[in-house]
Amino acid sequence: MPSFLTPDFGLLFWMLLAFLIVLGILAKFGFPAIINMVEERKKYIDQSLKSAYEANEKLANIQAESDNILKEARTRQSEILRDANQTRDQIISQAKQKASAEGARILDEARKQIDAEQEKARRENREQIVDLSVQIASKVLAKHLEEEDSQKEWVNQLLDKINADK
């Protein structure tokens, strides 16, 4: 009875022959194609790695450039802010100087106007005092000189004084 576990010599021969033919066909046609595909795949992977490396380098360069541009922009921003602050300080200083000068001018004009008003008031007071003095004197003289004898006496006294002064 034939055993299922042990094959016949004839079966082994034909199986070996079929295996060697398939192995020969694969060695002649199949393995080179597989090896070519593996080599192409290896080249593609190597090329992809090289491209990825170059892309990383470009990215690093771009990042360095962007950092430099950002630093330059910050420097420029600080310069602009410093210039703006200086300009602001100058404008404020000039405005203060102009305001001080204008205030001094207005104050000086006010003082002159006050002096002029005071002088005008003094003159008006003097004129009023003179008018009042004349009115008082005329009333006093009128009362004092109501009588004719006293008028003559007073006129004589005045004439004596005028003659004495000469």
Residue frames relative to the residue before (quaternion, step in Angstrom):
aa qw qx qy qz dx dy dz
M 1.0000 0.0000 0.0000 0.0000 0.00 0.00 0.00
P 0.4324 -0.7140 0.4827 0.2651 3.44 -0.81 0.93
S 0.3592 -0.7342 0.5449 0.1871 3.49 -1.00 0.80
F 0.4455 -0.6988 0.4954 0.2604 3.50 -1.04 0.82
L 0.6779 0.5075 -0.2926 0.4442 3.52 1.12 -0.49
T 0.7534 0.2916 -0.1994 0.5546 3.61 1.03 -0.45
P 0.2875 -0.7812 0.5265 0.1727 3.57 -0.55 1.11
D 0.5889 -0.5625 0.4680 0.3431 3.54 -1.35 0.33
F 0.5988 -0.5658 0.4203 0.3803 3.57 -1.21 0.49
G 0.6422 0.5287 -0.3231 0.4513 3.62 0.93 -0.78
L 0.6472 0.5036 -0.3124 0.4795 3.53 0.99 -0.81
L 0.6411 0.5153 -0.3222 0.4687 3.55 1.00 -0.79
F 0.6331 0.5308 -0.3361 0.4522 3.57 0.94 -0.82
W 0.7140 0.4437 -0.2766 0.4656 3.60 0.73 -0.98
M 0.6274 0.5192 -0.3418 0.4691 3.58 1.03 -0.63
L 0.6478 0.5034 -0.3101 0.4805 3.55 1.03 -0.81
L 0.6474 0.5116 -0.3156 0.4685 3.57 0.96 -0.87
A 0.6581 0.4914 -0.3128 0.4771 3.63 0.92 -0.86
F 0.6380 0.5316 -0.3201 0.4559 3.58 0.99 -0.81
L 0.6734 0.4886 -0.2925 0.4715 3.58 0.96 -0.94
I 0.6359 0.5094 -0.3421 0.4682 3.63 0.99 -0.71
V 0.6673 0.4822 -0.3042 0.4793 3.58 0.89 -0.93
L 0.6364 0.5183 -0.3228 0.4714 3.57 1.05 -0.80
G 0.6510 0.5066 -0.3164 0.4684 3.61 0.98 -0.79
I 0.6547 0.4932 -0.3170 0.4771 3.60 0.94 -0.86
L 0.6582 0.4935 -0.3131 0.4746 3.57 0.95 -0.85
A 0.6565 0.5062 -0.3208 0.4580 3.59 0.96 -0.82
K 0.6936 0.4692 -0.2789 0.4701 3.59 0.99 -0.78
F 0.8298 0.2161 -0.0866 0.5071 3.60 0.81 -0.97
G 0.7338 0.4759 -0.2519 0.4143 3.60 0.79 -0.93
F 0.7020 0.4757 -0.2894 0.4439 3.59 0.76 -1.00
P 0.6454 0.4957 -0.3618 0.4548 3.65 0.86 -0.72
A 0.6425 0.5095 -0.3337 0.4651 3.60 0.98 -0.76
I 0.6531 0.4995 -0.3113 0.4765 3.58 0.97 -0.85
I 0.6544 0.5050 -0.3094 0.4702 3.58 0.95 -0.90
N 0.6356 0.5159 -0.3283 0.4713 3.61 0.99 -0.81
M 0.6595 0.4980 -0.3143 0.4672 3.57 0.94 -0.85
V 0.6432 0.5040 -0.3226 0.4777 3.60 0.99 -0.79
E 0.6491 0.5091 -0.3156 0.4688 3.62 0.97 -0.84
E 0.6492 0.5003 -0.3191 0.4759 3.58 0.96 -0.86
R 0.6411 0.5135 -0.3209 0.4715 3.56 0.98 -0.83
K 0.6355 0.5225 -0.3200 0.4698 3.60 1.02 -0.81
K 0.6512 0.5032 -0.3139 0.4735 3.58 0.97 -0.88
Y 0.6491 0.5194 -0.3172 0.4563 3.58 0.96 -0.87
I 0.6570 0.4976 -0.3033 0.4782 3.59 0.96 -0.88
D 0.6453 0.5083 -0.3196 0.4722 3.60 0.97 -0.86
Q 0.6510 0.5041 -0.3128 0.4735 3.58 0.97 -0.89
S 0.6488 0.5150 -0.3152 0.4632 3.60 0.96 -0.83
L 0.6457 0.5073 -0.3177 0.4742 3.59 0.99 -0.82
K 0.6442 0.5151 -0.3176 0.4677 3.57 1.00 -0.87
S 0.6534 0.5042 -0.3062 0.4744 3.61 0.96 -0.87
A 0.6510 0.5080 -0.3183 0.4656 3.58 0.98 -0.83
Y 0.6332 0.5223 -0.3247 0.4699 3.59 1.01 -0.79
E 0.6602 0.4935 -0.3051 0.4770 3.58 0.94 -0.91
A 0.6439 0.5164 -0.3249 0.4617 3.58 0.98 -0.82
N 0.6380 0.5132 -0.3277 0.4714 3.60 1.02 -0.75
E 0.6388 0.5124 -0.3276 0.4712 3.58 1.01 -0.79
K 0.6537 0.5026 -0.3141 0.4705 3.58 0.95 -0.90
L 0.6412 0.5229 -0.3173 0.4634 3.56 1.00 -0.83
A 0.6444 0.5079 -0.3188 0.4744 3.58 1.00 -0.83
N 0.6479 0.5061 -0.3174 0.4725 3.61 1.01 -0.83
I 0.6555 0.5031 -0.3138 0.4677 3.56 0.95 -0.86
Q 0.6486 0.5087 -0.3204 0.4668 3.57 0.98 -0.80
A 0.6390 0.5086 -0.3299 0.4734 3.59 1.01 -0.78
E 0.6443 0.5138 -0.3193 0.4679 3.58 1.00 -0.84
S 0.6643 0.4943 -0.3164 0.4629 3.58 0.92 -0.86
D 0.6176 0.5256 -0.3470 0.4711 3.61 1.06 -0.66
N 0.6512 0.5043 -0.3135 0.4726 3.58 0.98 -0.85
I 0.6533 0.5024 -0.3173 0.4691 3.57 0.94 -0.87
L 0.6461 0.5169 -0.3162 0.4641 3.57 1.00 -0.82
K 0.6409 0.5070 -0.3263 0.4751 3.60 0.99 -0.81
E 0.6547 0.5101 -0.3078 0.4652 3.56 0.95 -0.90
A 0.6477 0.5110 -0.3189 0.4666 3.58 0.99 -0.81
R 0.6515 0.5028 -0.3219 0.4681 3.59 0.96 -0.78
T 0.6316 0.5224 -0.3270 0.4703 3.57 1.02 -0.82
R 0.6614 0.5010 -0.2970 0.4727 3.56 0.92 -0.93
Q 0.6324 0.5328 -0.3256 0.4584 3.56 1.01 -0.83
S 0.6691 0.4853 -0.3097 0.4700 3.59 0.91 -0.87
E 0.6233 0.5264 -0.3424 0.4659 3.61 1.06 -0.71
I 0.6579 0.5047 -0.3106 0.4648 3.57 0.93 -0.92
L 0.6572 0.5029 -0.3145 0.4650 3.59 0.94 -0.85
R 0.6425 0.5135 -0.3250 0.4668 3.58 0.98 -0.83
D 0.6573 0.4977 -0.3113 0.4726 3.59 0.95 -0.88
A 0.6444 0.5170 -0.3229 0.4617 3.58 0.98 -0.83
N 0.6465 0.5091 -0.3218 0.4682 3.60 0.98 -0.80
Q 0.6510 0.5046 -0.3212 0.4674 3.58 0.97 -0.82
T 0.6508 0.5080 -0.3144 0.4685 3.57 0.96 -0.85
R 0.6337 0.5256 -0.3231 0.4667 3.57 1.00 -0.85
D 0.6636 0.5033 -0.3051 0.4617 3.58 0.92 -0.92
Q 0.6397 0.5198 -0.3244 0.4641 3.57 1.02 -0.81
I 0.6619 0.5044 -0.3098 0.4599 3.56 0.90 -0.93
I 0.6498 0.5069 -0.3169 0.4695 3.58 0.95 -0.85
S 0.6510 0.5152 -0.3143 0.4603 3.58 0.95 -0.90
Q 0.6666 0.4924 -0.3060 0.4686 3.58 0.91 -0.91
A 0.6447 0.5163 -0.3254 0.4604 3.57 0.98 -0.83
K 0.6387 0.5153 -0.3286 0.4675 3.60 1.01 -0.79
Q 0.6531 0.5112 -0.3187 0.4588 3.58 0.94 -0.88
K 0.6616 0.4952 -0.3096 0.4704 3.58 0.93 -0.91
A 0.6521 0.5096 -0.3174 0.4630 3.57 0.96 -0.85
S 0.6435 0.5110 -0.3262 0.4674 3.60 0.98 -0.81
A 0.6628 0.4998 -0.3071 0.4654 3.58 0.90 -0.91
E 0.6653 0.4957 -0.3012 0.4701 3.57 0.94 -0.91
G 0.6396 0.5205 -0.3187 0.4674 3.58 1.02 -0.81
A 0.6505 0.5058 -0.3136 0.4719 3.58 0.97 -0.87
R 0.6494 0.5145 -0.3183 0.4607 3.58 0.98 -0.84
I 0.6663 0.4908 -0.3037 0.4722 3.58 0.90 -0.91
L 0.6414 0.5181 -0.3182 0.4679 3.59 1.00 -0.85
D 0.6500 0.5118 -0.3145 0.4655 3.59 0.96 -0.84
E 0.6542 0.4967 -0.3143 0.4759 3.58 0.96 -0.85
A 0.6362 0.5219 -0.3312 0.4618 3.57 1.01 -0.80
R 0.6406 0.5180 -0.3261 0.4637 3.59 0.97 -0.83
K 0.6526 0.5051 -0.3180 0.4668 3.58 0.93 -0.88
Q 0.6559 0.5059 -0.3144 0.4637 3.56 0.96 -0.86
I 0.6357 0.5209 -0.3216 0.4702 3.59 1.01 -0.83
D 0.6457 0.5124 -0.3192 0.4675 3.60 0.96 -0.88
A 0.6583 0.5037 -0.3128 0.4637 3.57 0.95 -0.88
E 0.6539 0.5039 -0.3124 0.4701 3.59 0.97 -0.84
Q 0.6364 0.5186 -0.3311 0.4651 3.59 1.01 -0.77
E 0.6576 0.5049 -0.3088 0.4661 3.59 0.93 -0.88
K 0.6370 0.5165 -0.3202 0.4742 3.55 1.02 -0.81
A 0.6533 0.5037 -0.3147 0.4694 3.60 0.96 -0.85
R 0.6267 0.5310 -0.3414 0.4568 3.61 1.01 -0.77
R 0.6614 0.5049 -0.3109 0.4593 3.58 0.92 -0.92
E 0.6597 0.4983 -0.3162 0.4653 3.55 0.94 -0.89
N 0.6298 0.5252 -0.3331 0.4653 3.61 1.04 -0.77
R 0.6446 0.5172 -0.3230 0.4612 3.57 0.95 -0.88
E 0.6585 0.5072 -0.3166 0.4571 3.57 0.92 -0.92
Q 0.6595 0.4965 -0.3126 0.4700 3.58 0.97 -0.85
I 0.6355 0.5200 -0.3309 0.4651 3.59 1.02 -0.81
V 0.6472 0.5104 -0.3209 0.4666 3.57 0.96 -0.88
D 0.6560 0.5068 -0.3162 0.4613 3.59 0.90 -0.92
L 0.6659 0.4925 -0.3051 0.4700 3.57 0.90 -0.92
S 0.6422 0.5235 -0.3250 0.4559 3.58 0.98 -0.86
V 0.6519 0.5035 -0.3171 0.4700 3.60 0.94 -0.85
Q 0.6572 0.5037 -0.3179 0.4619 3.57 0.95 -0.89
I 0.6566 0.4989 -0.3155 0.4695 3.58 0.95 -0.89
A 0.6668 0.5077 -0.3063 0.4515 3.57 0.90 -0.94
S 0.6625 0.4967 -0.3279 0.4549 3.56 0.93 -0.82
K 0.6520 0.4989 -0.3259 0.4689 3.58 1.01 -0.73
V 0.6413 0.5067 -0.3283 0.4734 3.57 1.00 -0.83
L 0.6767 0.4843 -0.2951 0.4695 3.59 0.88 -0.90
A 0.6346 0.5297 -0.3408 0.4478 3.53 0.98 -0.81
K 0.6693 0.4767 -0.3003 0.4843 3.54 0.98 -0.86
H 0.6855 0.4937 -0.2784 0.4569 3.58 0.94 -0.89
L 0.7659 0.3537 -0.1860 0.5036 3.56 1.04 -0.73
E 0.2699 0.7785 -0.5270 0.2083 3.59 1.04 0.55
E 0.7148 0.3941 -0.2564 0.5176 3.52 0.98 -0.66
E 0.5656 -0.6416 0.4140 0.3114 3.54 -1.08 0.78
D 0.6244 0.5377 -0.3442 0.4501 3.61 1.00 -0.71
S 0.6792 0.4732 -0.3084 0.4688 3.57 0.86 -0.83
Q 0.6045 0.5424 -0.3657 0.4546 3.64 1.08 -0.58
K 0.6663 0.4924 -0.3049 0.4697 3.55 0.89 -0.86
E 0.6466 0.5223 -0.3194 0.4551 3.54 0.94 -0.84
W 0.6701 0.4984 -0.2994 0.4615 3.56 0.93 -0.89
V 0.6349 0.5144 -0.3257 0.4756 3.63 0.99 -0.79
N 0.6455 0.5150 -0.3219 0.4631 3.59 0.95 -0.76
Q 0.6357 0.5220 -0.3270 0.4653 3.57 0.97 -0.81
L 0.6550 0.5066 -0.3141 0.4643 3.59 0.94 -0.86
L 0.6576 0.5003 -0.3152 0.4668 3.58 0.93 -0.82
D 0.6309 0.5184 -0.3373 0.4685 3.60 0.99 -0.73
K 0.6543 0.5089 -0.3190 0.4595 3.59 0.96 -0.78
I 0.6537 0.5045 -0.3201 0.4645 3.56 0.95 -0.86
N 0.6574 0.4961 -0.3129 0.4730 3.59 0.96 -0.80
A 0.6526 0.5162 -0.3199 0.4531 3.59 0.99 -0.75
D 0.6546 0.5158 -0.3143 0.4546 3.62 1.04 -0.69
K 0.6390 0.5279 -0.3444 0.4409 3.56 1.01 -0.52
